[in-house]
Amino acid sequence: MNTETYAQLYAVVRLIFGISILFGLLGFVIAFVAQFEAKFLKYKKIGITLILNAIFWGFLTFFSYTKLYDSVRNEIITLLKDPGTTIHQQDSTFGKLSSDQLKKELIKITDRDPGHSGYGACMNLIVSNKKTKTFHIRICKDTQRNNDYWIFTDRYRFIEVDDEIGRIYSDVLR
């Protein structure tokens, strides 16, 4: 499946999950009230079913979220490997680098353990490719790990500003 398909799937699953949370809360109330009377056993089963339904949609939402971000990361790596892709720096936060140097560094993007740190200084890039619209990539330095950088993009509108798509380890960026 392509990234747009994952995006649509994620949007639908997230909506259903939101609705199932409401039904899960209703199910919790029903199951709680039904436990006090033996004649309400049928309602207790309905309440438990509604709770389990919310848990199921929660797992499905998490699964579709991780698949979506893997797909976005892989798509960006594919775009960066394309010889027609150019990268322009909007600032020199981590030094002045050529488009090829930035591409070599960004291709190393992986899903890494976040640890217990945050991100600090950021450098903004504009990525251009003839096949796609121009989009932005933001590289932010980890506050605790030297040479560890967080990668963000606005390639898709459903990605929130602080949702990283991966990390790189770089000795080139300063």
C-alpha beads as a LAMMPS data file, in Angstrom:
LAMMPS data file: protein, C-alpha beads

174 atoms
173 bonds

1 atom types
1 bond types

-500.0 500.0 xlo xhi
-500.0 500.0 ylo yhi
-500.0 500.0 zlo zhi

Masses

1 110.0

Atoms # bond

1 1 1 0.000 0.000 0.000
2 1 1 1.150 3.537 -0.634
3 1 1 1.367 6.331 1.923
4 1 1 -1.903 7.984 0.878
5 1 1 -3.758 4.703 1.437
6 1 1 -2.202 4.363 4.906
7 1 1 -3.186 7.969 5.613
8 1 1 -6.797 7.328 4.682
9 1 1 -6.863 4.090 6.676
10 1 1 -5.395 5.856 9.701
11 1 1 -7.951 8.683 9.474
12 1 1 -10.858 6.213 9.391
13 1 1 -9.490 4.003 12.165
14 1 1 -8.742 7.028 14.362
15 1 1 -12.333 8.253 13.940
16 1 1 -13.768 4.834 14.771
17 1 1 -11.435 4.593 17.776
18 1 1 -12.700 7.936 19.074
19 1 1 -16.278 6.751 18.796
20 1 1 -15.447 3.382 20.363
21 1 1 -13.883 5.151 23.358
22 1 1 -17.243 6.801 24.003
23 1 1 -18.999 3.447 23.698
24 1 1 -16.311 1.896 25.929
25 1 1 -17.032 4.460 28.629
26 1 1 -20.736 3.744 28.269
27 1 1 -19.927 0.024 28.472
28 1 1 -17.962 0.619 31.661
29 1 1 -20.942 2.377 33.249
30 1 1 -23.310 -0.373 32.093
31 1 1 -21.035 -3.143 33.398
32 1 1 -20.517 -1.337 36.697
33 1 1 -24.221 -0.785 37.301
34 1 1 -25.136 -4.316 36.125
35 1 1 -22.863 -6.005 38.650
36 1 1 -25.189 -5.151 41.526
37 1 1 -28.145 -7.190 40.232
38 1 1 -27.993 -10.781 39.020
39 1 1 -30.881 -10.192 36.635
40 1 1 -28.761 -7.654 34.699
41 1 1 -26.096 -10.218 33.658
42 1 1 -27.009 -9.674 29.993
43 1 1 -26.239 -5.959 30.337
44 1 1 -22.931 -6.690 32.036
45 1 1 -21.902 -8.781 29.015
46 1 1 -22.898 -5.929 26.697
47 1 1 -20.836 -3.502 28.781
48 1 1 -17.770 -5.758 28.707
49 1 1 -18.179 -6.203 24.938
50 1 1 -18.199 -2.423 24.480
51 1 1 -15.024 -2.109 26.576
52 1 1 -13.276 -4.858 24.582
53 1 1 -14.369 -3.159 21.362
54 1 1 -12.608 0.064 22.445
55 1 1 -9.443 -1.890 23.283
56 1 1 -9.514 -3.611 19.879
57 1 1 -9.843 -0.274 18.016
58 1 1 -7.072 1.174 20.178
59 1 1 -4.666 -1.557 19.067
60 1 1 -5.774 -1.166 15.457
61 1 1 -5.206 2.609 15.654
62 1 1 -1.699 2.085 17.054
63 1 1 -0.897 -0.470 14.349
64 1 1 -2.098 1.804 11.523
65 1 1 -0.176 4.752 13.057
66 1 1 3.118 2.847 13.062
67 1 1 2.580 1.555 9.522
68 1 1 1.811 5.093 8.363
69 1 1 5.014 6.528 9.807
70 1 1 7.089 3.670 8.390
71 1 1 5.528 4.397 5.003
72 1 1 6.231 8.145 5.259
73 1 1 9.843 7.496 6.285
74 1 1 10.374 5.035 3.421
75 1 1 8.784 7.411 0.911
76 1 1 11.048 10.260 2.003
77 1 1 14.122 8.028 1.762
78 1 1 13.050 7.047 -1.776
79 1 1 12.621 10.721 -2.701
80 1 1 16.033 11.577 -1.243
81 1 1 17.678 8.808 -3.285
82 1 1 16.208 10.279 -6.486
83 1 1 18.924 12.225 -8.361
84 1 1 16.331 14.880 -9.262
85 1 1 15.792 15.809 -5.618
86 1 1 17.483 18.927 -4.289
87 1 1 17.666 20.231 -0.739
88 1 1 18.031 23.906 0.139
89 1 1 18.904 25.116 3.617
90 1 1 16.813 27.926 5.042
91 1 1 19.375 28.515 7.791
92 1 1 22.868 27.353 8.787
93 1 1 22.163 26.137 12.306
94 1 1 24.356 23.048 11.893
95 1 1 26.713 24.460 9.280
96 1 1 26.467 25.139 5.573
97 1 1 26.102 21.840 3.719
98 1 1 25.582 20.944 0.095
99 1 1 22.433 19.272 -1.162
100 1 1 24.325 15.993 -1.659
101 1 1 25.745 16.063 1.878
102 1 1 22.299 16.636 3.332
103 1 1 20.828 13.848 1.212
104 1 1 23.524 11.409 2.409
105 1 1 22.770 12.270 6.018
106 1 1 18.982 12.179 5.706
107 1 1 18.991 8.818 3.912
108 1 1 20.295 7.332 7.186
109 1 1 16.957 8.050 8.881
110 1 1 15.746 5.228 11.110
111 1 1 13.242 4.612 13.857
112 1 1 15.377 4.923 16.983
113 1 1 14.741 4.626 20.691
114 1 1 13.723 8.093 21.870
115 1 1 15.312 7.790 25.309
116 1 1 14.387 10.458 27.848
117 1 1 15.521 13.555 26.025
118 1 1 13.997 16.268 23.910
119 1 1 15.140 18.294 20.970
120 1 1 16.766 21.688 20.918
121 1 1 18.161 23.758 18.041
122 1 1 16.607 23.082 14.643
123 1 1 17.611 23.580 11.011
124 1 1 14.966 23.972 8.314
125 1 1 15.300 22.491 4.832
126 1 1 13.261 22.751 1.655
127 1 1 13.131 19.569 -0.429
128 1 1 12.278 19.898 -4.118
129 1 1 11.517 17.111 -6.554
130 1 1 9.926 17.223 -10.007
131 1 1 7.592 14.316 -9.175
132 1 1 6.181 15.777 -5.939
133 1 1 5.344 19.104 -4.404
134 1 1 8.003 20.941 -2.467
135 1 1 7.997 20.031 1.217
136 1 1 9.966 20.889 4.330
137 1 1 12.193 18.836 6.581
138 1 1 13.263 20.042 9.995
139 1 1 16.369 18.581 11.638
140 1 1 16.609 19.122 15.406
141 1 1 19.536 18.264 17.657
142 1 1 18.905 15.979 20.616
143 1 1 19.385 17.733 23.955
144 1 1 21.265 14.869 25.600
145 1 1 22.857 12.726 22.897
146 1 1 25.619 14.288 20.821
147 1 1 25.341 13.759 17.077
148 1 1 21.759 12.500 17.404
149 1 1 19.164 14.431 15.374
150 1 1 15.383 14.278 15.201
151 1 1 13.725 14.499 11.764
152 1 1 10.328 16.123 11.133
153 1 1 8.451 16.802 7.902
154 1 1 5.324 18.503 6.639
155 1 1 5.105 16.142 3.653
156 1 1 1.596 15.114 4.681
157 1 1 -0.972 17.339 6.344
158 1 1 -1.997 14.682 8.873
159 1 1 1.404 14.670 10.540
160 1 1 1.425 16.955 13.533
161 1 1 4.238 19.451 13.964
162 1 1 5.980 17.495 16.727
163 1 1 5.595 13.999 15.278
164 1 1 9.073 12.915 14.340
165 1 1 9.422 10.523 11.427
166 1 1 12.774 9.205 12.598
167 1 1 16.277 10.041 13.732
168 1 1 19.749 10.116 12.314
169 1 1 23.201 9.880 13.837
170 1 1 25.527 12.309 12.078
171 1 1 29.138 13.392 12.419
172 1 1 28.703 15.857 9.516
173 1 1 26.129 18.128 11.166
174 1 1 27.618 20.357 13.875

Bonds

1 1 1 2
2 1 2 3
3 1 3 4
4 1 4 5
5 1 5 6
6 1 6 7
7 1 7 8
8 1 8 9
9 1 9 10
10 1 10 11
11 1 11 12
12 1 12 13
13 1 13 14
14 1 14 15
15 1 15 16
16 1 16 17
17 1 17 18
18 1 18 19
19 1 19 20
20 1 20 21
21 1 21 22
22 1 22 23
23 1 23 24
24 1 24 25
25 1 25 26
26 1 26 27
27 1 27 28
28 1 28 29
29 1 29 30
30 1 30 31
31 1 31 32
32 1 32 33
33 1 33 34
34 1 34 35
35 1 35 36
36 1 36 37
37 1 37 38
38 1 38 39
39 1 39 40
40 1 40 41
41 1 41 42
42 1 42 43
43 1 43 44
44 1 44 45
45 1 45 46
46 1 46 47
47 1 47 48
48 1 48 49
49 1 49 50
50 1 50 51
51 1 51 52
52 1 52 53
53 1 53 54
54 1 54 55
55 1 55 56
56 1 56 57
57 1 57 58
58 1 58 59
59 1 59 60
60 1 60 61
61 1 61 62
62 1 62 63
63 1 63 64
64 1 64 65
65 1 65 66
66 1 66 67
67 1 67 68
68 1 68 69
69 1 69 70
70 1 70 71
71 1 71 72
72 1 72 73
73 1 73 74
74 1 74 75
75 1 75 76
76 1 76 77
77 1 77 78
78 1 78 79
79 1 79 80
80 1 80 81
81 1 81 82
82 1 82 83
83 1 83 84
84 1 84 85
85 1 85 86
86 1 86 87
87 1 87 88
88 1 88 89
89 1 89 90
90 1 90 91
91 1 91 92
92 1 92 93
93 1 93 94
94 1 94 95
95 1 95 96
96 1 96 97
97 1 97 98
98 1 98 99
99 1 99 100
100 1 100 101
101 1 101 102
102 1 102 103
103 1 103 104
104 1 104 105
105 1 105 106
106 1 106 107
107 1 107 108
108 1 108 109
109 1 109 110
110 1 110 111
111 1 111 112
112 1 112 113
113 1 113 114
114 1 114 115
115 1 115 116
116 1 116 117
117 1 117 118
118 1 118 119
119 1 119 120
120 1 120 121
121 1 121 122
122 1 122 123
123 1 123 124
124 1 124 125
125 1 125 126
126 1 126 127
127 1 127 128
128 1 128 129
129 1 129 130
130 1 130 131
131 1 131 132
132 1 132 133
133 1 133 134
134 1 134 135
135 1 135 136
136 1 136 137
137 1 137 138
138 1 138 139
139 1 139 140
140 1 140 141
141 1 141 142
142 1 142 143
143 1 143 144
144 1 144 145
145 1 145 146
146 1 146 147
147 1 147 148
148 1 148 149
149 1 149 150
150 1 150 151
151 1 151 152
152 1 152 153
153 1 153 154
154 1 154 155
155 1 155 156
156 1 156 157
157 1 157 158
158 1 158 159
159 1 159 160
160 1 160 161
161 1 161 162
162 1 162 163
163 1 163 164
164 1 164 165
165 1 165 166
166 1 166 167
167 1 167 168
168 1 168 169
169 1 169 170
170 1 170 171
171 1 171 172
172 1 172 173
173 1 173 174
